[in-house]
Amino acid sequence: MSSKVIIVTGASRGIGLAVVKILLDSKGANVVAASRTITPELQSLADAHPNSLKVVQGDLANASVSLQTVSEAISAFERLDGIVFNAGILEPLGRIASKDISVDSWKSLFDINFFAVVQMLKDGIPYLRERKGKVVLVSSGLANGKLASAAPYSASKAALNSLARTLANEEKEITSIALRPGVVDTGMQTALRNEGPGKAAMLEHELTRFFDLHATGKLLKPEQPAEVIAGLVLHAPHELSGRFVSWDSDDLEPFRTSL
């Protein structure tokens, strides 16, 4: 079986859905898409690619769903060449000192944004070693930022960057990259615009950039970073392993092939 086998999490919409579509339509890959929900768009892809796309529905914070996803790749396609970790949530939004934002809500976010990644790596690394596979962790510019009221999300993305560095050091045969996808026109940006101003006095001047990008039509289309992510999970050079890179960096210019 020559086609590479890729797992994509958070595959129902936005960047994740775009990555799945590019892998199937442009790259000739086999894909296992993991998602909490199956949107009409994801179902349409599954109907159009019955032999090369398998869909696993479930909450990746549940360890059994992670194992099911990896097992589906092996049972359906007999190998695993790469994983795109795109699943993530933004809430809770609120100041660190806010009594309305509980520590348990931080833990719930980390369960999805970070610990689900750790679990799937534990399940998938033995197979990735066999294929000298690739891991792309979709991070955020906020990993290095300080946006008020977004500490849980920002901290979880900073943790992903650290995880990518350590994975690259521990697993020399696996290429591990944390990627900043830019400011993309997704549901997360909609949530920031709608919820941000009212969430524990998120600083207005910090949100202005997001509002301005939306108003001027300068938010990225999901397909733009998705093209880079799809290329990386298939063909990332090993010298990028452990790095946190931006989708529009000079190093990734070869992967911006069609957009």
N, C-alpha and C positions, 0 to 999 in steps of 0.2 A: 504494500500500500504506500504510494509515493506522496500523497497529499499530506501536509502537516496538519496536526490536530491541536486546536487551540480552545481553551476554556475562556469565556468572557463572562464576568459577573456584572450585575447591574445592567442587564442586556435589554431591558424592555423599552427604553426610550433614550433620547439624548445621545451622548457620546457612545455609550455602550451599544445601543442599537445600530448606530452608524458604523462602529467597528465590525459588528457581526455582518452587516450588509457588505462592507468592503471586502472582508475576508472571504465571503462566499462568492460575490459577483466578480471581483477583480483579481483576487489572489488564489482562487482555487483551493482554499483550505476547507477542512472539515472542522465544524464548530460545535461545542457544547455551550449553550447559553443558559446561564443561571440567573433567575430573577424571582423576586417575591410575587410579582404579578405577570400575567401574560397579556400584553396589550394587543389590540388588533393588528398593529404593525408587526410585532414579533410573530404572531400567529400566521400572518400572511407570508413572512419569510419561511416559516416552518413548512407551510403548505407548498411553497414553491421549491423547497430544497429538502424533500423528505429523506434523501439518502445521506446528505452532508451536514444537516443541522439537527441536533437533538436539544430539546428544551427540558430543563429541570426547574420546576417551580417550588419555591420554598424560601424560608428566611435563613440566610446564611449565618446569622447569629446562632443558629442551631447546628451543632457539630455534625449531626447526622446528614444534614443537607449538603454540607461540604463533602463528606465522604461519598454521598450519592452522586455528586457531580463528577468527582474524579473517577469513581467506579464506572459511570456512564461513558466517559471518554475511553476507558480501557476496554470495556465490554463491547462498545459499538465500533471503535476504530483501532483498538489494540496498541495504542501508544498515546503519549502526551508530549507535545513539543513546546508548549508555551501557555502562559496564563496572563490574561489582562485583568487586573483587579480594579474595577471601575465602580463597584457598589459603594454607596456612601450616603449619609444624611447630613443635613445642616443643623437641624434643631437638636438641642435647645439653643436659642439665642437669648443672651442675657448677661449682665455683668457678673463677674466672679463673686462679688459680695452680695448679689441679689438673693433674697430669701425665696424668690419665686423659681429659682433654678437650683434644683436639688443635686446633690452629688450622685444620686441614683440616675438622674437624667444624663449626667456626664457618662456614667458607666454604660448606659444603654447606647449612647452614641459610639463609644469606644468598642462595644461589642460588635457593631456593624462595620465601622470604619477601620478598625485595627485588629481586634482579636479574631474576627472571621477570616482575615487575611492570614494570620498566623496559623489558624487551624487548617486552612486549605493548603498552605505551604507544607505543613507536617504531612498531610495526606498525599500531596503531589510530588514532593521533592524526590522520592525514590525513582519515580518514572521520568522526571525531568533530568535527573542525572544520566539516565540511560541514553537520552537524546541530546545531551548538552543543550538543554532547553533555554528558553528566554522567559523572563518575568518582567512585566511592565506594571508598575504601581501608579495609578493615576493620583497624583498629589495635587498641590495647589500653591499659588504664590503666597497664600496666607500662611503656609508652613513657615515662612520667614518673616511674616508680618505681625501686626499688633492691632488688628481691627477690633475696636471695642465691641463687646457683647458677642464676639465670635470665638472666644477662647477655647471651648470644647472642640469645635471643628478644626481650628488652627493647630491645636495641640495634637490632634489625631493625625493630621497630615504631616506634622513634624516627626511624629513617631514612625510614620511610613518611610520617610526619608532615611531615618536612622536604621530601620529594618532593612532597607535596600542596601545600605552600606555594609552592614554586618553580614547579610546573606551573601553578598559578593565576596567577602573575605572568607566565609566558612565554606562556601560551595564554589570552588574555583572553576568547575566545568559549566556552571549555570550563569548566564548573563542576566543581571538584575538591575533594572533602571527605574528610578522614580521620575515621573514626568509632570511638569507644569503644563496644563492644557490651554492656558490663557483664559480670558473672560468670555465664556461661551453662552450663547442664547439657549439656556436650558431652564427647567423648572426651578433649579436652585437660585438662579438669578431673579426669577419671578418672585420667589420667596423672600429674597433679600430686599427687593423693592417694596413688596407688600407688607412684610412683617418687620423689617429692620427698623424703620423709624419709630415704631411703637414698642419695641422690645427693650425695656430697661434703658431708655435714653441712649440708644446706639448713636454715636456721634454723627451729626448731620453732615459735617464736612467730609467725613470718611466715606459716606455713602454717595456723595455727589458724583464721584467718578463712575459708579455703576449706573446711576440714573442718566448721566450724560452719554455714556456709551450706548445705552438703549435708545435714548431720544435721537441720537445722530445716526443710528443704524450701524454702529461700529462693533457690536457684539459679534464674536466669531460664530460661524455656522458649525454645528457639531461635526460635520464632515471634514472640516479643516484639521483639527487635532486628531480626529479619528484616522485620517489617512496616514499620519505619522505613527500613531500607535499601532496600527495594523502592520505597517512596514517593520517597525521595531520588534514586535513579538515574533515575526518570522525571520528577520535578517539582521538584527542589531549586532554591530561589531563588539567584540568582547572588551575592547578598550574603554567602552562606555560603562562597563559594569561597576555598580556602586555609586554612580553619579546621580545627582538631581539636575535634570536638564529641562530647558523650556522648549516647547514644541516648535518655536520659531528661531531657535538658536542656529548659529552657523554650522555646528556639528551635525545637525539633523536636516540640513538642506537637501541631501540626497533622498530623503524620505518624503519630501513635499513634492510629489511627482506630478500631481494632476490638479491641484487646487491652488 
